[in-house]
Amino acid sequence: MVARRRLRAVLYPLLLYAFSGAADAYFIRHAVNDDRGLKTNEVYERQIAGLRTNLTNLTAERTRWARRVALLSGMTVDRDLLDEEARARLGKADKNDLIVFLDPQAR
């Protein structure tokens, strides 16, 4: 009887500590490595930085296109730009233009 009491007195706290330690390890692991864990913040920061650089590139491209469209529309049309666009779309060249043919296989 005394042996059982001592065994219980040692075994119950040991099992309680083991169980609570395992539960703590489980929850801590998921708090760090899960989808909304602590390490995910670094991944999100890298994604945000990449998206911000993409946004600045797209904003600059939009500004370039807006400037070109502004030259083609409005009260006065830039004749050089209009001529360049018309020749590029029609595939034509002026008799005074210098045309350089590149070998497509050289690339």
Secondary structure as UniProt FT lines:
FT   HELIX           2..33
FT   TURN            35..36
FT   TURN            38..39
FT   HELIX           40..72
FT   HELIX           79..90
FT   TURN            95..96
FT   HELIX           104..106
//
